[in-house]
């Protein structure tokens, strides 16, 4: 993986996508999806990862997080979660070789309505795939915990989610979430939008320009495109390969850490 420190932006919201190697369905079993979620919780416990939403599919994951101001929180969390899942799977299946694509992609998301649109886009991943009719029917995602906070083993940072959405209470956030979800569930709107997983940034023009400046040379040649009451900073068509993460040799668990090492 590439170096996250080059793109350290304190307080920034990131939508992270990570695919299994060659798009294989290495997460197709429920126990593997659950292990990814369990290791995500461990990442939160160890490093203080701030999680706003997530979903685990059969061959990739979506993760919506906030940079909490500590440089290595996100890359260390991805390294732990992805690495341990890969090691466990390879050990159980007596498999060798890469489990994940070598890099994950991260898109900077502006708060407010852009955050809510991204949140719903993640919620509807398995609805778009035709697996469920409503995100509540998919247990391997953050939707149900967003709607009904857990008392124990909580993953979602509800207070941050409410504040970053621009709401003054959890109730008003739920009402707004309902509105965005209802709009997205309309037949004509229920489609994949590459901007959330292929762009470098999504938001208003001022926000996207600011991210481009902060990314410096990494955003060289990228264009700011206006669409759907917002803008995106678009890179060359090579999805899920933005350089934000730990070094490749740190994560390739052809994979080197045992889950019970600690």
ABEGO torsion letter per residue (X at the ends): XBBAAAABBBGBBBBBBBBBBGGBBAAABAAAAAAAAAAAAAAAAAAGBBBABBBBBAABBBBBBBBAGBAAAAAAAAAAAAAAAAAAAAAAAGBBEBABBABBBBBBBBBEAAAAAAAAAAAAAAAAAGABABAAABAABAAAAAABBBABGBABBAAAAAAAAGBABAAAAAAAAAAAAAAAABAAABBBBAAAAABABBEBAAAAAAAAAAAEAAABGBBBBBBGGBBBBBBBBBBGABBBEBBAAAABAABABBAAAX
